[in-house]
Amino acid sequence: MTSSDPFSGLAAFLAVAEAGGFTAAAAKLGVSPAAVSQAVKAFEARLGTPLFLRTTRRVGLTETGAALLARAGPAAAEIARAIEAVGEMGEEPAGLLRLTVPRMAVPLVVEPVIPALRRVHPKVSVEISVEDATVDLPAHGYDAGIRIGEFVERDMVAVRLTRDIAWSVVASPTYIAARGTPELPDDLAGHEAIRYRFPTSGAVYRWEFEREGRSVTIDPPGGLLVNDGALLVAFAAAGLGLAYVADIAAEAEIRTGRLVPVLQPFLPRSPGLFLYFPRRAGTQPKLRAFIDVARRVLRPARRAEGAAAAQPWCCPSSPACYR
């Protein structure tokens, strides 16, 4: 393969692969479908292999095309972000900020911070994807994510957003009236648990306890299995069983008495919610704007929590920190 421009045709290939067809790709690129088709054919000829399987009904990737997309797609997205960042340096925060957040972060972080961000920086558009699964930020085009501190990858910069989490086993008053209150973790064998499956790994979470200085894990019995934290809280409040949840995720239900914590002496604590992102992304004005607004909006809530206000902004599991 020889070419003075190794990227010639790559934009057309990526557009067709992502749009699923030549017409949609042409609209995205602002050119004619014929121009896109010609660019892709020239690209395939230069590579010496077909990249698409074309039929009258659809356009699909060949095995070679899929492999190229898997490697070139994230790289192209990173190049686009780098160009955008250069253009934004020293300017008013602007552009699209893409965030991936777990459901528990919606009321705690997203709902109070995003309205303030939009009021202060109207040129910053925001796209939020709510998902509990672990996400590869660069591969999926996200600028940053929010996760519990212990799940933040060590090579990421991390910024604290909430206090530490105290884990809780909760049940509704009706469940406790019918089944009794477990006094020890071992008592869970005689109860009904609402269990959680991790969306990414597919593993079922084993409940963690601390007893006499030792960590103990238990896989309690139960006929309900979910992969969504909000459903854990909702099903527990409906009296369907015991649930193992973060206290900040069930704070309202516990405060109003819809859920009652049990086994409190045996439950551990974890780092709270953190914003995390690759170090190179920290120079983006739009991301710096989010961090500044989040600190201003969320700091009063953390200060009201007393000792939690003294907790550092950095994630203890991350060697990097945004100051």
LUMMILO-236201 format. One record per residue: residue in three letters; x, y, z of N, C-alpha, C in turn. Coordinates in steps of 0.02 Angstrom, whole numbers, plus 32768, in hexadecimal, padded with zeros to 4 digits. Layout:
BEGIN
ALAXYZXYZXYZ
...
END
This chain:
BEGIN
MET802A7FC58000800080008000802C803E8000
THR802380697FD0804980A77FCD801980E17FC4
SER802681187FE87FFD81537FE18021818C8003
SER801C81C77FE6803982018006801182178042
ASP7FD2820380457FA78214807E7F8881D4809A
PRO7FA281B980D17F88817A80EC7F4181808106
PHE7F2881BE81117EE581C6812C7EB181D180F5
SER7EC781D380B67E9881DE807F7E6381A7807E
GLY7E2481B980807DEE818980807DD8817180C4
LEU7E01817E80F87DF18165813A7DB281868156
ALA7DAB81C7814C7D6F81EA81657D3081CE8146
ALA7D3381C081057CF881A480E37CE8815E80FE
PHE7D1C813581087D1280F281247CF180F68169
LEU7D0C812081957CF1812681D87CA9813F81D8
ALA7C9A816E81AC7C57818981A87C2581548193
VAL7C37812C81617C0A80F681497C0180C1817F
ALA7C3880AE81A07C36807B81D47C098091820E
GLU7C1080D082227BEA80E8825B7BA180F78249
ALA7B95810E820B7B51811F81F67B2A80E381DC
GLY7B4E80AE81C87B2D807281AF7B1780768167
GLY7B2F80A881427B1D80AD80FC7B3E80E980DB
PHE7B4080EA80987B62811E80737B3A815F8073
THR7AF7815A806E7ACE8196806C7AD281BD80AE
ALA7ACC819980E67AD081BA81277B1681D78133
ALA7B4981B2811C7B8D81CB81237B98820A80FB
ALA7B7C820B80BE7B83824680937B63828380B4
ALA7B29827980D37B0782B180F57B3282CB812E
LYS7B51829D81527B7C82B0818B7BB982D78173
LEU7BD582C2813B7C1282E281217C04831F80F6
GLY7BC5832880E17BB3836080B87BC98359806F
VAL7BCB831B80567BDD830F80117BA982E07FF3
SER7BB182CE7FB37B8182A27F937B9182597FA3
PRO7B5E822D7FA17B6A81E57FAB7B9C81C97F79
ALA7B9B81E37F3C7BCA81CB7F097C1281DB7F1D
ALA7C1C82167F3B7C5F82297F507C7781FC7F88
VAL7C4A81EB7FB67C5D81BF7FED7C6D817A7FD2
SER7C4381617FA57C4F811E7F877C92811B7F63
GLN7CA181507F3E7CE081527F197D1B81537F49
ALA7D16817A7F7F7D4D817E7FAF7D58813B7FD1
VAL7D2281187FE27D2980D780037D4780A37FD3
LYS7D3080A37F947D4B80747F637D9580807F59
ALA7DAA80BF7F567DF180CE7F4D7E1880B87F8B
PHE7DFB80C07FC67E1B80AB80047E23805F8005
GLU7DEF803B7FF27DF27FF27FF07E267FDA7FBD
ALA7E287FFC7F837E597FE97F507EA07FF47F69
ARG7EAA802A7F8E7EED80387FA77F0280067FDD
LEU7ED07FF080057EDF7FBE80387EE37F78801C
GLY7EC47F6E7FE37EC67F2C7FC47E967EFA7FE3
THR7E607F1380037E307EE780227DED7F0B8029
PRO7DB57EE880227D737F08802C7D677F168076
LEU7D477F4E80847D387F6180C97CEE7F5B80D9
PHE7CC47F5B80A47C7C7F5780AE7C5E7F1F8085
LEU7C287F0280A07BFE7ED2807C7BC07EF88066
ARG7BB87F0380257B817F2C800C7B4B7F007FEE
THR7B0D7F0B80047AD37EEB7FE67AA17F217FD5
THR7A697F0D7FB87A367F3F7FA67A137F5B7FE4
ARG7A187F37801C79F47F4C80577A207F6B808E
ARG7A5E7F5680917A887F6F80C77AD17F7080B4
VAL7AF77F9380DD7B3F7F9680D67B5D7F7E8118
GLY7B857F4A81157BA47F2F81517BEF7F2D814A
LEU7C117F2681817C5A7F2381817C727EDC8175
THR7CA87ED6814E7CCB7E96814A7CF27E8D818A
GLU7D107E5381937D3A7E4781CE7D747E7981D1
THR7D917E8681967DC77EB781937DAF7EFD81A4
GLY7D747F0E818A7D587F5081987D497F5981E2
ALA7D2E7F2482017D1F7F2882497D5F7F318272
ALA7D937F0E825D7DD37F1582817DF07F5B827A
LEU7DEA7F77823E7E037FBB82337DDB7FED825B
LEU7D987FE5825E7D6E801282847D7F800F82CE
ALA7D8C7FD382E87D9B7FCB832F7DDA7FF18343
ARG7E0A7FF583157E49801783267E4980608311
ALA7E2E806F82D67E3180B382BC7DFB80E082DA
GLY7DC180C382EC7D8B80EC83077D9F81138345
PRO7DB780F1837A7DCC811683B67E04814783A8
ALA7E338134837C7E6B8162836C7E5181A1834A
ALA7E228198831C7E0681D282F97DE082008329
ALA7DBC81E183587D978209838A7DC8823183B5
GLU7E00821283C77E32823483F07E51826E83CA
ILE7E5E826483897E7A829A83607E4982D4835D
ALA7E0982C483557DD682F983527DD2831F8393
ARG7DD782FC83CC7DD5831D840D7E1383488417
ALA7E4D833083FF7E8B835684057E86839883DE
ILE7E6B839483A17E6283D183797E328401839B
GLU7DFB83E583B67DC9840E83D97DE984308415
ALA7E12840A843B7E31842584777E60845F8466
VAL7E868458842F7EB3848D841A7E8C84CC840B
GLY7E5484C483E97E2B84FD83D77E0A851F8413
GLU7E0084F784497DDD851184837E0C853284B6
MET7E4D852384B27E7C853B84E57E79858784EA
GLY7E70859D85277E7085E585337E2E86068520
GLU7DFE85E185087DBF85FD84F47D8985ED8528
GLU7D4F860B851E7D1685FC85497D0385B3853F
PRO7CF3859085767CDF854985707CA68540853E
ALA7CAE851185117C7C850584DD7C8584BE84C4
GLY7C5584A8849C7C588465847E7C2E843484A4
LEU7C2F83F5848C7C0683BF84A97C2E839A84DE
LEU7C138397851B7C30837185527C0883318559
ARG7C2A82F8854C7C0982B7854F7C1D82938590
LEU7BEB828085B87BF7826185F97BD4821E85FD
THR7BF381ED861D7BD381AF862E7BCD81AC867A
VAL7B91819F86937B8481A286DB7B5A816786F1
PRO7B63814F872E7B36811B87497AF5813A8760
ARG7AC3811187697A81812C877B7A83815187BE
MET7AAA813987EE7AAA8159882F7AC581A1882B
ALA7AED81B087F77B0A81F387F07AD8822587D5
VAL7AA0820E87BA7A70823C879B7A54826E87CE
PRO7A35825788057A1B828888357A5182AA885E
LEU7A89828788697ABD82A188957AEA82D48873
VAL7AF882CB88327B2782F6880F7B09831787D2
VAL7AEC82EE87A67AD5830787657A9E833C876D
GLU7A6B832C87947A32835A879A7A45839E87B8
PRO7A7083A187EC7A8383E388057AB8840787DC
VAL7AE583E287BB7B1F8403879B7B0F841A8754
ILE7AED83F1872C7AE4840286E67ABB844286DC
PRO7A85844E87007A62848E86F77A8F84CA8706
ALA7AB984C5873A7AE784FC874B7B1B85048714
LEU7B3484CD86F97B6584D086C47B4884F38686
ARG7B0B84E286747AEC84FF86397ADD85498642
ARG7ACD855C86807AC085A3868C7B0085CC8687
VAL7B3785B186A27B7685D686A37B9A85D28660
HIS7B958598863F7BBA858D86017B89857385CB
PRO7B60859E85AF7B2E8588857F7B4A856C853E
LYS7B8A857A85307BA8855F84F37BBF851784FB
VAL7BBD84FD85387BCE84B785447B8F848D853E
SER7B8D8463850B7B56843285047B6983F4852B
VAL7B3883D085437B458395856D7B1D835A8554
GLU7B408322854D7B1F82E2853E7B2F82B28576
ILE7AFC829585947B05826985CE7AEA822485BE
SER7B1381F285C87AFE81AC85C07AFC818C8605
VAL7AC0817686197AB78158865B7ABE810C8655
GLU7AF380F286737B0080AA86707B2D809786AA
ASP7B1E805E86C97B46804887017B84802186EC
ALA7B87800B86AE7BBF7FE486967BFE800E8691
THR7C387FEF869A7C77801186917C8180208647
VAL7C99805C86377C9E807385F27CE5808885E3
ASP7CFF807585A97D3F808D85907D3480D28573
LEU7D49810685957D39814A85817D51815B853A
PRO7D928153852A7DA9816684E77D88813D84B0
ALA7D7E80FC84BC7D6280D184887D1A80E58476
HIS7CF6810084A67CB08112849A7CA5815E8494
GLY7CDC818384917CD681CB84837CBF81F584BE
TYR7CC781DD84FC7CB2820485367CEC8230854D
ASP7CDB826C85657D0E829885817D1F828485C8
ALA7CED826C85ED7CF7825A86337CBF822C864A
GLY7CC8820F86847C9581E486A07C9081F086EB
ILE7C5C81D587097C5381D787517C4981908769
ARG7C6F817C879C7C6A813987B77C7D813B8801
ILE7C6C810688267C8480FE886A7CD080F88868
GLY7CF1811888987D3A811E88977D5F80DD888E
GLU7D4980A788AD7D6E806888A97D6B80498863
PHE7D3E806288397D39804787F57D5A807487C1
VAL7D7A80AA87D87D9D80D787A97DE180B98799
GLU7DF180B587597E31809987447E6B80C4875D
ARG7EA280A4876F7ED880C787907EFC80F98763
ASP7EF780F287227F1A812086F67EF0815E86E6
MET7EB7816587067E8B819E86FA7E9581D4872E
VAL7E8A8213871A7E858249874A7E4082458769
ALA7E3C824E87AB7DFC824787CD7DEF828287FB
VAL7DB1829A87FC7D9D82D388247D6082BF884E
ARG7D6682C7888F7D2F82B388BB7CF282DF88B0
LEU7CB782BF88B07C7882E388A97C4B82DC88E6
THR7C4F82A389097C24829889437C4E827D897D
ARG7C2E827A89B67C4D825C89F17C58821189E5
ASP7C7C81F18A147C8481A98A107C4081868A17
ILE7C3E814989FF7C00812289FF7C0280F08A39
ALA7BCC80EE8A607BC280B98A917B9180878A72
TRP7BA580498A6C7B7980188A4F7B4380038A80
SER7B097FF28A677AD07FE28A927AAB7FA58A78
VAL7A947F7D8AA57A627F4A8A947A207F658AAC
VAL79F07F6A8A7E79B07F8B8A8E79767F5E8A7D
ALA793F7F6A8A9F79007F468A9278C77F748AA6
SER788C7F668A8C78527F8D8A9D78377F778AE2
PRO78137FA38B0577F57F8F8B4477C77F528B3D
THR77A37F4C8B0477777F138AFB779E7ED28AF5
TYR77D87ED58AD378017E988ACE781A7E838B13
ILE78327EB48B39784D7EA48B7B78177E898BA9
ALA77DB7EA58BA477A37E8C8BCD77937E448BBB
ALA77997E328B7C77887DEE8B6677C17DBC8B71
ARG77FF7DD28B6678377DA38B6678687DAC8BA0
GLY78617DE28BC5788F7DEF8BFC78CD7E158BE7
THR78F47E2A8C1879317E518C0B796E7E268C12
PRO79987E208BDE79D77DFA8BE67A057E1E8C16
GLU7A217DFA8C467A4D7E188C777A967E0F8C64
LEU7AA67DDA8C3F7AEA7DCB8C2A7AEA7DBD8BDE
PRO7B237DC88BBD7B267DB78B757B117D708B66
ASP7B217D418B947B0F7CFB8B887AC37CF18B86
ASP7A9E7D1E8BA57A557D188BA57A377D208B60
LEU7A5E7D3C8B307A437D478AED7A2F7D078ACA
ALA7A4A7CCF8AE17A397C8E8AC379EF7C808AC8
GLY79CD7C9E8AF979867C938B02795B7CCC8AE9
HIS79787CF68ABF79537D308AA579527D308A59
GLU792D7D5F8A3E79267D6889F5794E7DA689E1
ALA79807D9C89B579AA7DD4899F79987DE88958
ILE799D7E29894B79997E42890779E17E4D88F0
ARG79F87E2588C17A3F7E2488B17A4E7E4E8872
TYR7A8E7E5E886B7AA47E8D88367AD77E6B8809
ARG7ACC7E7087C77AFD7E5687977B217E908776
PHE7B647E8F87767B8B7EC487577B7E7EC4870B
PRO7B6C7EFE86EE7B5D7F0186A67B987EEE867A
THR7BD57EFF868E7C0E7EF386637C277EAB8667
SER7C357E9386A47C527E5086AB7C1D7E1986AC
GLY7BE07E2B86BF7BAC7DF886C57BAE7DD28707
ALA7BDF7DE287327BE57DBF87727BAE7DD987A2
VAL7B977DAD87CD7B667DBF88007B8C7DD8883E
TYR7B787E1288577B9C7E30888E7B927E0888CE
ARG7BC97DFA88EF7BC87DD989307BCA7E0F8966
TRP7B9C7E0C89957B967E4089C87BD37E3F89F6
GLU7BED7E7B8A037C2B7E818A2A7C1C7E9B8A70
PHE7C3C7E7B8AA27C347E8F8AE87C787E8F8B09
GLU7C7B7EB08B437CB67EB08B6C7CA47E948BB0
ARG7CCA7E618BC67CB97E3F8C057CFA7E2E8C29
GLU7D027E4B8C657D3E7E3F8C8D7D7E7E4E8C67
GLY7D7C7E858C417DB77E9A8C1D7DC37E748BDC
ARG7D967E488BC97D9F7E218B8B7D687E348B59
SER7D7A7E318B197D487E3B8AE57D267DF98AD6
VAL7CE47DFA8AD27CBD7DBD8AC57C8E7DCB8A8A
THR7C8A7D9C8A5C7C5C7DA48A247C287D6C8A27
ILE7BEA7D7E8A187BB27D4F8A1A7B8A7D5589DB
ASP7B767D1C89BF7B497D1B89857B057D05899E
PRO7AD97D3389B27A9A7D2189D27A697D06899F
PRO7A397CDD89B67A067CC2898879D37CF78976
GLY79B77CF1893A79837D208925796B7D1288DF
GLY792C7D2088D3790D7D138893790B7D4E8864
LEU79287D878878792A7DC2884C79727DD5883E
LEU79827DDF87FF79C67DF187EA79C07E2A87B8
VAL79E27E6287C579DD7E9D879A7A237EB8878B
ASN7A287EE287587A697F0387497A627F4F874C
ASP7A317F6687747A247FAE87797A1B7FC087C2
GLY7A437FF087DA7A408003882079FD80208836
ALA79DD80458809799C8063881B7967802D8827
LEU796C7FF68801793C7FBF880B79477F9D884F
LEU79867F99886579947F7D88A7796C7FA388DD
VAL79727FE588DA7950800F890B790480088904
ALA78EB800A88C678A2800888BB78857FC588D2
PHE78A67F8E88C1788C7F4C88D578907F428921
ALA78C57F5C894078C97F57898978927F8089AA
ALA78857FBC899178507FE689AC780B7FC689A2
ALA78057F9C896E77C67F79896177BD7F3B898D
GLY77EF7F2D89B877E97EF589E677FD7EB289C9
LEU78237EB1899278337E73897078727E51898B
GLY78957E7189B978D07E5289D579017E8489EF
LEU793B7E6B8A0579727E948A1D799D7EA989E1
ALA79B87EE589E379E47EFD89AE7A247F1B89CC
TYR7A5B7F1189AA7A9C7F2C89BE7AA97F688992
VAL7AA87FA489B07AAB7FE189887AD9801489AA
ALA7AEE804689837B12807F899F7AE080AB89C5
ASP7AF480C489FF7AC580EB8A267AAF812A8A01
ILE7ADB814789D87AC7818389B47A958175897D
ALA7A92813589677A62812389337A1C81188950
ALA7A198109899179D880FC89B179CA812E89E8
GLU79EC816889E579E881998A1B79A081B18A27
ALA797C81C089F2793881DA89F9790A81A68A18
GLU791081688A0078E581328A1A78F481238A63
ILE793381268A767946811A8ABC792D81538AE8
ARG793381918AD0791E81CB8AF678D381CB8B02
THR78AC81B58AD1786381B68AD8784781768AF7
GLY787381458B05785D81088B25784480D38AF6
ARG784780DF8AB5783180AB8A85786280718A85
LEU78A0807D8A9878D280498A9F78F3804F8AE3
VAL790480158AFF792380138B4179677FF08B3B
PRO799E80108B5079DF7FEF8B4D79E57FB88B82
VAL7A067F828B707A147F4C8B9F7A5E7F388B98
LEU7A777F138BC87ABC7EFA8BC87AF07F338BC5
GLN7ADF7F6E8BDD7B0B7FA78BD77B507F9D8BF6
PRO7B587F7A8C2F7B9B7F738C4C7BCC7F4B8C20
PHE7BB27F298BED7BDD7EFD8BC67BEC7F188B80
LEU7BD67F558B717BDA7F6D8B2C7C167F9C8B22
PRO7C387F968AE87C747FBF8ADB7C6380028ABC
ARG7C97802B8AB27C91806B8A8F7CBD80688A51
SER7CAC80918A1F7CD2809589E17CDA80DE89CD
PRO7D0C80EE89A37D10813289887CCF81438964
GLY7CBC818489657C7D819889477C81819D88FC
LEU7C5781C888DE7C5681D188967C8C82028881
PHE7CAE81F1884A7CE4821A882F7CD9822587E4
LEU7CEA826187CE7CF0826E87877D3582568772
TYR7D3A8231873A7D7B821987247D83822386D9
PHE7DC2822B86C47DD08238867E7E1A822F8671
PRO7E2E822386317E75821E86217E978261862F
ARG7ED6825F86437EFA829C86557EF882CF861D
ARG7F0082B885DF7F0382E785A67EC1830C859C
ALA7E8A82F085B57E49831185AD7E40834B85DD
GLY7E69834E86117E61838286437E6E83C8862B
THR7E8C83D085F07E9A841385D67E5D843185B3
GLN7E29840B85A87DEF842485847DC8845685AE
PRO7DBC849385957D9684C485BC7D5184AB85D1
LYS7D30848485A67CED846D85B77CEF843D85F3
LEU7D23841485F87D2983E786307D3D840C8670
ARG7D6B843B86697D7E846486A27D42848B86BC
ALA7D1884A2868F7CDC84C786A37CAD849A86CC
PHE7CA5845B86B67C7B842C86DB7C9684218721
ILE7CD9841787277CF7840B87687CEE84478796
ASP7CF98484877B7CF184C087A47CAA84C887BD
VAL7C7A84BD87917C3384C487A47C20848D87D6
ALA7C37845087CB7C27841987F87C438427883E
ARG7C7F844088427C9C845088847C73848688A7
ARG7C5E84B888827C3884EF88A07BF284D788B6
VAL7BD284AE888D7B8E8498889C7B8D846388D2
LEU7BBD843488CF7BBB83FA88FC7BDF8407893E
ARG7C0C843889417C318444897E7C04845389BA
PRO7BCF847C89B37BA4848989ED7B8584498A09
ALA7B72841B89DC7B5483DC89F37B8783B38A19
ARG7BC583B38A017BFA838C8A237C0C83AD8A65
ARG7C0B83F18A677C1B84148AA57BE684058ADA
ALA7BA783FE8AC57B7183F08AF37B7783AB8B12
GLU7B9F83818AF37BA8833C8B0C7BE083388B40
GLY7BFA83718B567C2A83718B8C7C6E83598B77
ALA7C8383208B927CC683078B857CD282F98B3C
ALA7C9D82EB8B177CA682DC8AD07CC283178AAA
ALA7CB783548AC47CCF838F8AA17D1B83928A9F
ALA7D3C836F8ACE7D8583708AD17DA4833C8AA3
GLN7D7C83128A857D9782DF8A587DB783008A1B
PRO7DF082E58A047E11830389CA7DE882FC898B
TRP7DF58329895C7DD18326891C7DEB82ED88F1
CYS7E2782D489007E44829E88D67E29825A88EB
CYS7E27822D88BB7E1481E888C97E5081C488E7
PRO7E4981A289217E82818189407E9F81488916
SER7E78812D88E87E9180F688BE7EB3810F8880
SER7EB3815188747ED0816C88387F1181918847
PRO7F47818588227F8581A9882D7F8481F08811
ALA7F50820087EA7F4C824187CA7F14826987EA
CYS7F1C82AB87E87EE882D688067EE5831887E0
TYR7EA9833087D77E9F837187B67E9A83A587ED
ARG7EC583D787EC7EC5840D881E7EA4844B8802
END
